[in-house]
Amino acid sequence: MAVGTKLFFDMMHDPPQKVMLFGDACSHVTAPIALSSKYWNIWQLSYADTNPTLSDRDNYPNFFRVVPSDSDYNMARLQILRHYNWTKVGTVFQDASKGSSRYAYAHGKLTQLLDTASIERHTESFSSDPKTAIGNLKKKDVRIIIGNFDAQMAREVFCVAYEEQMFGHKYVWIIPGDYPEEWWRHSPPCKLSHLEQVLQGHFGTDVLTLSTSEQVTVSGLTAAQYEAKYNNIRGQAYSKYHGYAYDGIWAVVLAIHSIVKQNGGNYKLDDFRNKRLPQTLNETNFEGVTGKVLFKDGDRVGSLVITQYQDARMLKVGEYNAHTDTLVLDTENDVIWDGKGPPRDRSIQEYLLYRVDITIYATLCTVAGLGVVLASTFLAINIHFRRHRRLHGISPLIFSQPVIPYFASNDVSHDDSGSPRDKNWLMPWDSLTDSIRHFGDMPSRWMPRECRKMVRRIIAHNRIPISTLVRTN
């Protein structure tokens, strides 16, 4: 970073005078230069830096880029959700504890997009250990998970996902697709076989290296013809951003040419240090090898590629066109699923009402009702002849025992529809058994005192058995 900034200062000091900056590719170098360029009032165009924080026009007013940023992945992700009718998602991102806020910034844009689209979301973040965040998503029954984190933390996240069993036919992961080649093989914190098992079927979003259109570009070549020329001269060197560097040079040339043409062939340095150059860049519209080149507030409005992990490799399965806001699935590589098709975005809960056969319920209620009538009759006789010598020792409460639980159960054993509930429909049967038990005790209760003493049946006055109270409750 320090070396790049010093070289920038030296370049601006030494002749000839500079009209515009082109580069850089690394955000550690691009960001400080973009912060400094505004003091020279010079405009900068990057061909490979996707850091979304550079879209902040307050801090980087002179910055343009010809490559889509990480925030642009969000629109492609939203189209994936809409395509498969997923309306509930979980989002997890790496916070700025390591000094970079690019993932938190992109996630903030994502949440705004999801809220606008009325998609239910559950958000978690982590700094160094994703275990708690992933566990919380599982508790919330999240099936579709969108992640924003670097390649190193991606290995940590998916190892935790294996421990939590958050993979297979129930889950879909959508993460950045701009990681290094075979990033999962670089020092994984768990077994590689476990990591590959979790990664199977996940989606990635990345910039489109070259346009798949056969349309002739501004250079007079199609994207395929340009690629053939590039491969002939590049040797062993390769960058997936080569097409954006090529289109970036064309954007600079066309912008400068437009200003010179407007001045009738005459120009001076101030013509490129005022608002005319950024206005010209924002009006750029030409066909490049990476697709149609357009800018909006300094950011490229471009196309993205959708990839899927299939059998230990990432395959292109679709393209997202930002100009038309459409998702087009690939015809060569089909999207694969662990199950019969795309998973649901949530558990389906069904509430079933179990009803007791009305004949059984009516029979029990009738028999129990007869028991209550019989008990009530004995209760009336007991009260009327309470001074009789043989009934003096029997409390009227004894005959009320089978009556109390029946009337208590009769109120709670029905739902609002009038049908008995499955948990309470046997309560009249409890009342019936109470009646039988008490009526079975009648002979002993009507025995002379001498007989009761002989069989040691002691009846306590004014005391209701605890079992009856529990059943009533």
C-alpha positions in Angstrom: 0.0 0.0 0.0 2.7 2.5 1.0 4.8 1.6 -2.1 1.8 2.1 -4.4 0.9 5.4 -2.8 4.5 6.7 -3.2 4.6 5.7 -6.8 1.4 7.6 -7.4 2.8 10.7 -5.8 5.9 10.5 -7.8 4.0 9.9 -11.0 1.8 13.0 -10.4 4.9 15.1 -9.7 6.9 14.0 -12.7 6.1 15.1 -16.3 4.2 14.7 -18.5 0.9 15.9 -16.9 -1.5 13.1 -16.4 -5.0 13.2 -17.8 -6.5 10.1 -16.1 -5.5 7.1 -13.9 -6.1 3.6 -15.0 -5.9 0.9 -12.2 -5.4 -0.7 -9.8 -6.5 -4.3 -9.2 -5.8 -4.7 -5.5 -8.0 -2.8 -3.1 -5.1 -2.3 -0.6 -3.5 -0.1 -3.3 -6.6 1.2 -5.1 -8.4 2.6 -2.0 -5.6 4.9 -0.7 -4.9 6.2 -4.3 -8.7 6.8 -4.8 -8.7 8.8 -1.5 -5.8 10.9 -2.7 -6.8 11.4 -6.3 -9.6 13.8 -5.4 -6.9 16.3 -4.2 -5.4 16.4 -7.7 -8.9 16.4 -9.2 -7.9 13.5 -11.4 -10.3 10.7 -12.3 -9.5 7.1 -11.8 -10.8 3.9 -13.5 -10.2 0.5 -12.1 -10.5 -2.7 -14.1 -10.4 -5.3 -11.4 -11.2 -4.0 -7.9 -14.6 -5.3 -6.8 -14.4 -3.9 -3.2 -17.9 -2.5 -2.6 -16.8 0.2 -0.2 -15.2 2.1 -3.2 -18.8 2.9 -4.3 -19.1 5.4 -1.5 -19.1 8.7 -3.4 -18.4 10.7 -0.3 -15.0 9.1 0.3 -14.2 8.2 -3.4 -15.9 10.8 -5.6 -13.3 10.5 -8.4 -13.4 6.7 -8.6 -14.9 4.6 -11.5 -14.6 0.9 -12.2 -15.3 -1.1 -15.3 -15.9 -4.3 -13.3 -19.0 -5.0 -11.3 -18.6 -4.8 -7.5 -19.4 -7.3 -4.8 -22.6 -5.4 -4.1 -23.8 -6.2 -7.6 -23.8 -9.9 -6.7 -26.9 -9.1 -4.6 -29.2 -8.5 -7.6 -28.2 -11.9 -9.0 -28.9 -13.6 -5.7 -32.3 -12.0 -5.5 -33.1 -13.3 -8.9 -32.1 -16.8 -7.8 -34.5 -16.5 -4.8 -37.3 -15.4 -7.0 -36.7 -18.1 -9.6 -37.1 -20.8 -7.0 -39.8 -19.1 -5.0 -37.7 -18.8 -1.9 -39.1 -16.1 0.5 -37.2 -17.0 3.7 -33.4 -16.8 3.8 -30.6 -16.6 6.3 -27.7 -14.2 5.8 -24.3 -14.6 7.5 -21.3 -12.2 7.0 -17.8 -11.6 8.2 -17.6 -8.4 10.2 -14.9 -5.7 10.0 -12.8 -7.0 12.9 -9.9 -7.7 10.6 -9.9 -4.2 9.2 -11.9 -4.7 6.1 -15.5 -3.8 5.9 -16.2 -5.0 2.3 -18.3 -8.0 3.4 -20.3 -6.0 6.0 -20.8 -3.2 3.4 -22.1 -5.7 0.7 -24.3 -7.4 3.3 -25.9 -4.1 4.2 -26.8 -3.5 0.6 -28.2 -7.1 0.5 -30.5 -6.6 3.5 -31.9 -3.4 2.0 -32.6 -5.4 -1.2 -34.3 -8.3 0.6 -36.4 -6.0 2.7 -37.6 -4.1 -0.4 -38.5 -7.4 -2.0 -40.5 -8.5 1.2 -38.3 -11.5 1.8 -38.1 -12.8 5.3 -34.5 -12.8 6.5 -32.5 -13.9 9.6 -29.1 -12.3 9.9 -26.0 -13.5 11.8 -22.4 -12.2 11.8 -19.0 -13.4 13.1 -15.5 -12.2 13.4 -13.3 -15.3 13.7 -15.5 -18.2 14.9 -18.7 -18.8 12.9 -19.9 -21.6 15.1 -22.4 -19.5 17.0 -23.7 -17.8 13.9 -24.3 -21.0 12.0 -25.9 -22.6 15.0 -28.4 -19.7 15.4 -29.4 -20.1 11.7 -30.1 -23.7 12.3 -32.3 -23.0 15.3 -34.3 -20.5 13.2 -35.0 -23.3 10.7 -33.2 -21.4 7.9 -32.7 -23.5 4.7 -31.5 -21.0 2.2 -28.3 -19.2 3.3 -26.5 -16.3 1.7 -22.9 -15.8 2.8 -20.5 -12.9 2.6 -17.0 -13.8 3.7 -13.5 -14.5 2.4 -12.1 -17.8 1.2 -10.3 -18.5 4.5 -13.5 -18.0 6.6 -15.5 -19.9 4.0 -13.6 -23.1 4.9 -14.3 -22.5 8.6 -18.0 -21.8 7.9 -18.6 -25.0 5.9 -16.7 -27.2 8.4 -19.1 -25.9 11.0 -22.0 -26.5 8.7 -20.9 -30.1 8.5 -20.9 -30.4 12.3 -24.4 -28.9 12.3 -25.6 -31.2 9.5 -26.6 -28.1 7.5 -26.2 -29.6 4.0 -27.9 -32.0 1.7 -31.3 -31.9 0.2 -32.7 -29.5 2.7 -30.1 -26.7 2.4 -28.8 -24.3 -0.3 -25.8 -22.1 0.2 -25.1 -19.0 -2.0 -21.6 -17.4 -1.6 -19.2 -15.3 -3.6 -17.7 -17.1 -6.5 -14.6 -15.0 -6.9 -12.4 -17.1 -4.6 -9.1 -18.6 -5.8 -9.3 -21.9 -7.8 -10.0 -24.9 -5.6 -10.0 -22.7 -2.5 -11.5 -25.5 -0.4 -8.3 -27.6 -0.7 -6.0 -25.0 0.9 -5.5 -26.0 4.5 -9.1 -27.0 5.4 -9.8 -27.1 9.2 -11.7 -30.3 8.8 -11.5 -33.4 6.6 -11.5 -32.5 2.9 -14.1 -35.2 2.2 -16.4 -33.5 4.8 -15.9 -30.1 3.3 -16.6 -31.3 -0.2 -19.8 -33.0 1.0 -21.1 -29.8 2.4 -20.1 -27.8 -0.7 -21.9 -30.1 -3.1 -24.6 -28.1 -4.9 -23.8 -24.6 -3.5 -24.1 -21.6 -5.8 -21.5 -18.9 -6.4 -21.8 -15.4 -8.0 -18.9 -13.9 -9.9 -18.1 -11.5 -12.7 -18.6 -12.7 -16.2 -15.1 -13.1 -17.7 -16.2 -12.7 -21.3 -19.5 -12.1 -23.0 -21.2 -15.1 -24.6 -22.8 -12.9 -27.2 -21.6 -13.2 -30.8 -22.2 -9.5 -31.4 -19.3 -7.5 -32.8 -17.7 -5.2 -30.2 -16.4 -1.6 -30.5 -13.0 -3.0 -31.5 -14.5 -4.8 -34.5 -14.0 -8.2 -32.9 -16.4 -10.6 -31.2 -15.7 -11.7 -27.7 -14.6 -15.1 -29.0 -12.2 -13.6 -31.6 -10.7 -11.3 -28.9 -10.2 -14.4 -26.6 -8.3 -16.2 -29.4 -6.0 -13.3 -29.9 -5.5 -12.9 -26.1 -4.6 -16.6 -25.7 -2.1 -16.4 -28.5 0.0 -13.6 -26.9 -0.5 -14.1 -23.2 1.8 -17.1 -22.7 1.5 -18.6 -19.2 0.1 -15.4 -17.7 -3.6 -15.2 -17.1 -6.1 -13.0 -15.3 -9.9 -13.4 -15.4 -10.1 -9.6 -15.5 -8.3 -9.3 -18.9 -11.5 -8.6 -20.7 -12.3 -5.8 -18.2 -8.8 -4.3 -18.7 -9.4 -4.3 -22.4 -12.9 -2.7 -22.2 -11.5 -0.2 -19.6 -8.9 1.1 -22.1 -11.6 1.5 -24.6 -13.8 3.4 -22.1 -10.9 5.8 -21.3 -10.1 6.3 -25.0 -13.7 7.0 -26.0 -14.2 9.4 -23.1 -11.1 11.4 -23.9 -11.9 11.3 -27.6 -15.4 12.7 -26.9 -14.1 15.7 -25.0 -11.4 16.4 -27.6 -14.1 16.2 -30.3 -16.4 18.5 -28.4 -13.6 21.1 -28.3 -13.0 20.9 -32.1 -9.6 19.2 -31.7 -8.3 21.7 -29.1 -7.9 20.8 -25.5 -6.1 21.7 -22.3 -5.5 19.9 -19.0 -8.4 21.6 -17.3 -10.8 20.0 -19.7 -10.1 16.7 -18.1 -9.9 17.9 -14.5 -13.4 19.3 -14.3 -16.9 17.6 -14.3 -16.9 17.0 -18.0 -14.9 13.8 -17.9 -17.0 12.0 -15.2 -20.1 13.1 -17.1 -18.7 11.6 -20.3 -17.9 8.4 -18.5 -21.4 8.1 -17.1 -22.7 8.6 -20.6 -20.6 5.7 -21.9 -22.5 3.1 -23.8 -20.7 0.7 -26.1 -20.5 -3.1 -26.7 -17.4 -4.6 -25.2 -15.9 -8.0 -24.9 -17.4 -8.3 -21.4 -20.8 -7.1 -22.6 -22.5 -3.7 -22.8 -20.4 -1.1 -21.0 -22.5 1.3 -18.9 -21.8 3.2 -15.7 -24.1 4.3 -12.9 -22.6 6.6 -10.2 -19.1 5.3 -11.1 -20.0 1.6 -11.0 -20.2 -0.7 -13.9 -23.7 -2.0 -14.8 -22.6 -5.4 -16.1 -23.4 -9.1 -16.3 -22.6 -11.8 -13.7 -22.1 -15.5 -13.9 -23.9 -18.1 -11.7 -21.8 -21.1 -10.9 -22.6 -24.3 -9.0 -20.3 -26.8 -7.2 -20.7 -30.2 -8.9 -18.4 -33.1 -8.3 -15.4 -31.1 -7.0 -15.6 -28.3 -9.6 -17.4 -25.1 -10.2 -19.6 -25.1 -13.3 -21.4 -22.2 -15.0 -25.1 -22.8 -14.7 -26.5 -19.3 -15.6 -26.0 -15.6 -16.3 -27.5 -12.6 -14.7 -28.0 -9.5 -17.0 -28.0 -6.3 -14.9 -29.3 -4.3 -17.9 -32.5 -6.3 -18.1 -32.5 -7.6 -14.5 -33.0 -11.2 -15.8 -31.6 -14.6 -14.9 -30.9 -17.0 -17.7 -30.0 -20.6 -16.8 -27.4 -22.3 -18.9 -28.4 -24.9 -21.5 -25.2 -26.9 -21.3 -24.9 -27.5 -17.5 -28.1 -28.2 -15.6 -28.6 -27.2 -12.0 -28.4 -30.3 -9.8 -30.2 -31.0 -6.5 -29.5 -33.5 -3.8 -33.2 -34.4 -3.7 -36.0 -34.4 -6.3 -35.8 -30.7 -6.9 -35.2 -27.3 -5.2 -35.7 -27.6 -1.4 -38.4 -25.7 0.5 -37.2 -22.5 2.2 -38.9 -23.5 5.5 -40.5 -26.4 7.4 -44.1 -27.0 6.6 -46.3 -27.2 9.7 -49.7 -28.8 9.5 -52.1 -28.7 12.4 -54.4 -31.7 12.5 -57.6 -31.9 14.6 -58.3 -35.4 15.8 -62.0 -36.1 16.6 -63.4 -38.9 18.6 -66.2 -41.0 17.1 -69.4 -39.2 18.2 -71.1 -42.6 18.9 -68.5 -43.6 21.5 -68.5 -40.1 23.0 -72.3 -40.0 23.3 -72.4 -43.5 24.9 -69.9 -42.6 27.5 -71.6 -39.3 28.2 -75.0 -41.0 28.6 -73.7 -43.7 30.9 -71.8 -41.1 33.0 -74.9 -38.9 33.0 -77.0 -41.8 34.4 -74.3 -42.2 37.1 -74.6 -38.6 38.0 -78.4 -38.8 38.2 -78.1 -41.8 40.4 -75.5 -40.1 42.6 -77.7 -37.0 42.8 -80.6 -39.1 43.9 -78.6 -40.7 46.7 -77.4 -37.2 47.6 -80.9 -36.0 47.9 -81.9 -39.0 50.0 -78.9 -38.5 52.2 -79.7 -34.8 52.8 -83.4 -35.5 53.5 -82.6 -38.3 56.0 -79.4 -36.8 57.4 -80.7 -37.2 61.0 -81.4 -40.9 60.5 -79.4 -43.0 62.9 -77.8 -45.1 60.1 -77.0 -42.1 57.9 -75.7 -39.8 60.6 -72.1 -40.8 59.9 -72.2 -40.3 56.1 -71.3 -36.8 54.8 -73.3 -35.4 51.8 -70.0 -34.5 50.2 -69.4 -38.2 49.6 -72.2 -38.4 47.1 -71.1 -35.2 45.4 -67.7 -36.7 44.4 -68.8 -38.4 41.2 -70.8 -35.3 40.2 -68.1 -32.7 40.5 -65.5 -34.2 38.0 -68.2 -34.8 35.4 -69.4 -31.3 35.3 -65.9 -30.0 35.3 -64.9 -32.3 32.4 -68.0 -31.5 30.5 -66.9 -27.9 30.0 -63.4 -28.6 28.8 -63.8 -31.8 26.7 -65.1 -29.9 23.7 -63.5 -27.5 21.3 -65.1 -24.5 19.7 -66.7 -26.7 17.0 -68.5 -28.8 19.6 -66.5 -31.9 19.0 -64.6 -33.6 21.8 -60.9 -33.0 22.1 -58.6 -36.0 21.8 -56.9 -35.3 25.2 -60.1 -34.8 27.2 -62.7 -37.1 25.7 -62.1 -39.8 28.4 -62.9 -37.5 31.2 -66.6 -38.5 31.3 -65.3 -42.1 31.6 -63.3 -40.9 34.7 -66.6 -39.6 36.1 -68.3 -42.9 35.4 -65.6 -44.9 37.2 -65.8 -42.6 40.2 -69.6 -43.3 40.3 -69.0 -47.1 40.1 -66.4 -46.9 42.8 -68.6 -44.9 45.2 -71.7 -47.0 44.5 -69.7 -50.1 45.2 -68.9 -48.6 48.6 -72.5 -48.0 49.3 -73.2 -51.3 51.2 -70.3 -50.6 53.5 -71.5 -47.1 54.1 -75.1 -48.2 54.9 -73.9 -51.0 57.3 -74.5 -50.6 61.0 -71.6 -49.1 62.9 -70.8 -52.5 64.4 -70.2 -54.0 61.0 -68.2 -51.2 59.8 -65.9 -51.5 62.8 -65.5 -55.1 62.1 -64.2 -54.5 58.6 -62.3 -51.3 59.8 -63.8 -49.0 57.1 -63.4 -45.5 58.5 -65.0 -42.7 56.6 -63.7 -39.3 57.3 -66.2 -36.4 57.6 -66.1 -33.6 55.1 -63.0 -34.9 53.3 -62.9 -35.4 49.5 -60.2 -37.9 48.2 -57.2 -36.2 46.6 -57.6 -38.4 43.5 -61.0 -36.7 42.8 -59.5 -33.2 43.2 -56.6 -34.0 40.8 -59.0 -35.5 38.2 -61.3 -32.5 38.5 -58.4 -30.1 38.1 
